[in-house]
Amino acid sequence: MKSRHLTIILISILLSAVLGCKPNEKIAPDFPPEESISIDFSYFINPPIETSNYAHAFETSLSWISLLNDSLQLYQNMLNVVSQKNFNYQNNNTWLINSILYSGDNQYDVNYFEIINIDTIDTKLFFTLDSSYTNLLLFDGYFLPDSTNGFRQINKPDTGNTSVKFLKIDWNIISESKKEVKFTDLFDKNGNSVLYKDSTDNQYDVYLDFFDKASENHTFIEYSKTNFSGRIKDLKFYGDENWYCWDTNRENTDCSSE
């Protein structure tokens, strides 16, 4: 009798444990921090007064500033909209953010997907604009679950319901204070690129490498975000591989005094 009573108690405990267990809740992935996969060109907002080493650095960055500020406006606006929303679980390890972007007289229906794989998270953003574009892929790519490494291929809307490859972004976050980001121009197979690094140099904390595909030329720029001094190296422009410097007032100075 005691044995039967003990068996009933054990069965009751097991049933309570099983029935009391909730199914594992799906945890939404993190949205990659945009500031970590972008390049800050605000150092070059002050145009040069005259021809100088800083003026050449300013002119070198100008084409990329125009490209990113103008051509990527739609991309940035859509990211801003979806980053403020919550993910909704779909199925097959897929998460979705659905939102609407109002821009002028246009209404964009935006769908941002993240698909969780074993080692990476695939990401895709589609948008629909009236009868002009239907589920057009604006960008896709992947990143690691901790967001430290990944890439995005951004497309540019073309005629009809089509798009063309436009820009590729590769990023690698080494630490909280050190990252590497590379933008590569894919439009018309241009191949121009700019590489940003948080420099480990004791004097300069930013390193930029502007690559011109047509001439196979690199323009290297380093500067300090603290005192604004910097230097530039450009074989095609200067005719040698020496550094050319500017001081805290962005005026030419002898690099040996820096």
FENNORPE-V15080 format. One record per helix or strand of 2 or more residues. SS is the DSSP state (A for helix, B for strand). FROM is the first residue (numbers start at 1). TO is the last residue. If there is no record, write none. Layout:
# FENNORPE-V15080
ss = <SS:SS>
from = <FROM:FROM>
to = <TO:TO>
This chain:
# FENNORPE-V15080
ss = <A:A:A:A:A:B:B:B:B:B:B:B:B:A:B:B:B:B:A:B:B:A>
from = <2:34:42:53:73:88:94:106:120:133:149:163:178:187:193:206:217:230:235:244:252:255>
to = <20:37:45:71:82:89:103:116:129:144:157:175:185:189:198:212:223:234:238:246:253:257>
